[in-house]
Amino acid sequence: MKKIKILAIVGSLREGSLNRQLANTAKEVIGDRADFELLDYSDVPLLNQDIEYPAPEAVKRVREAVKSSDGIWFFSPEYNHFFPGVLKNLIDWLSRPISETEPQVLAGKPAAVSGISPGMSGTGLAQDHLVTLISFLNMDIMNAPRLTIPNAMQQTDEKGNLELKASYPYLKKQADAFLSFIEKRI
Ligand SMILES: Cc1cc2nc3c(=O)[nH]c(=O)nc-3n(C[C@H](O)[C@H](O)[C@H](O)COP(=O)(O)O)c2cc1C
């Protein structure tokens, strides 16, 4: 059987992002059971229909990364009870058909959703909005388990480095579940 390819999409562009660190911890947890790549989309421009066709190079690259993956794992912060605009912008690009004959690349893709926040919400509200959007785009969503991690600072060192403790078993559970969710579909 071919090796599963998971693409992680982090909803924060911040270098020290907790969600990026969570994605990197998930990569460790997955280990050699799948290829696991974090999508770099910091160069994707703001969507403007005037520049939609032909698609900018950065858009072509992220579309290709999504297309060649077997599953997308979102790790998103919560901004004002929503997911960040940078992620909405990326998903808006991905939601558009590539051409008159090639459809958008998200439909049918298995998706998992996780997030971590310093506050009490653990990104739950942002996740609900994200799930509404990716459901509209026909992604194949693993609705359970989802992972919400509140009070992040209880699981970081004094420099803000993530050291998952209480949430680690839940991340492992979600990784196992997502791998078998994908396996059943390929
Ligand atoms: C514009 C903005 C709005 C925010 N709103 C929320 C919020 O609604 N809920 C929450 O838990 N944290 C909120 N935060 C705090 C973020 O959770 C925190 O900055 C987090 O570290 C961002 O994720 P990251 O570390 O992956 O970049 C907000 C931060 C910003 C910049």
The ligand as an SDF file (V2000), in Angstrom:
LIG
                    3D

 31 33  0  0  0  0  0  0  0  0999 V2000
   -7.1390   39.3740   16.3970 C   0  0  0  0  0  0  0  0  0  0  0  0
   -7.0550   38.3580   17.5110 C   0  0  0  0  0  0  0  0  0  0  0  0
   -8.2260   37.8790   18.0650 C   0  0  0  0  0  0  0  0  0  0  0  0
   -8.1790   36.8770   19.0480 C   0  0  0  0  0  0  0  0  0  0  0  0
   -9.3520   36.3270   19.5000 N   0  0  0  0  0  0  0  0  0  0  0  0
   -9.3150   35.2320   20.3020 C   0  0  0  0  0  0  0  0  0  0  0  0
  -10.5090   34.5080   20.6130 C   0  0  0  0  0  0  0  0  0  0  0  0
  -11.5970   34.8240   20.1680 O   0  0  0  0  0  0  0  0  0  0  0  0
  -10.4090   33.4100   21.4040 N   0  0  0  0  0  0  0  0  0  0  0  0
   -9.2020   32.9950   21.8970 C   0  0  0  0  0  0  0  0  0  0  0  0
   -9.1490   31.9680   22.5910 O   0  0  0  0  0  0  0  0  0  0  0  0
   -8.0500   33.6590   21.6210 N   0  0  0  0  0  0  0  0  0  0  0  0
   -8.0750   34.7610   20.8320 C   0  0  0  0  0  0  0  0  0  0  0  0
   -6.9110   35.4250   20.4950 N   0  0  0  0  0  0  0  0  0  0  0  0
   -5.6440   34.9870   21.0950 C   0  0  0  0  0  0  0  0  0  0  0  0
   -5.0370   33.8530   20.2860 C   0  0  0  0  0  0  0  0  0  0  0  0
   -5.6630   32.6390   20.6670 O   0  0  0  0  0  0  0  0  0  0  0  0
   -3.5410   33.7560   20.5610 C   0  0  0  0  0  0  0  0  0  0  0  0
   -2.8980   34.9230   20.0930 O   0  0  0  0  0  0  0  0  0  0  0  0
   -2.9250   32.5180   19.9260 C   0  0  0  0  0  0  0  0  0  0  0  0
   -1.6260   32.3490   20.4320 O   0  0  0  0  0  0  0  0  0  0  0  0
   -2.9080   32.6010   18.4040 C   0  0  0  0  0  0  0  0  0  0  0  0
   -2.5450   31.3650   17.8410 O   0  0  0  0  0  0  0  0  0  0  0  0
   -1.0460   31.0570   17.3770 P   0  0  0  0  0  0  0  0  0  0  0  0
   -0.2120   30.9710   18.6340 O   0  0  0  0  0  0  0  0  0  0  0  0
   -1.1330   29.7250   16.6830 O   0  0  0  0  0  0  0  0  0  0  0  0
   -0.5680   32.1570   16.4800 O   0  0  0  0  0  0  0  0  0  0  0  0
   -6.9340   36.4220   19.5290 C   0  0  0  0  0  0  0  0  0  0  0  0
   -5.7470   36.9540   18.9740 C   0  0  0  0  0  0  0  0  0  0  0  0
   -5.8090   37.8960   17.9690 C   0  0  0  0  0  0  0  0  0  0  0  0
   -4.5110   38.3950   17.3380 C   0  0  0  0  0  0  0  0  0  0  0  0
  1  2  1  0
  2  3  1  0
  2 30  2  0
  3  4  2  0
  4  5  1  0
  4 28  1  0
  5  6  2  0
  6  7  1  0
  6 13  1  0
  7  8  2  0
  7  9  1  0
  9 10  1  0
 10 11  2  0
 10 12  1  0
 12 13  2  0
 13 14  1  0
 14 15  1  0
 14 28  1  0
 15 16  1  0
 16 17  1  0
 16 18  1  0
 18 19  1  0
 18 20  1  0
 20 21  1  0
 20 22  1  0
 22 23  1  0
 23 24  1  0
 24 25  2  0
 24 26  1  0
 24 27  1  0
 28 29  2  0
 29 30  1  0
 30 31  1  0
M  END
$$$$
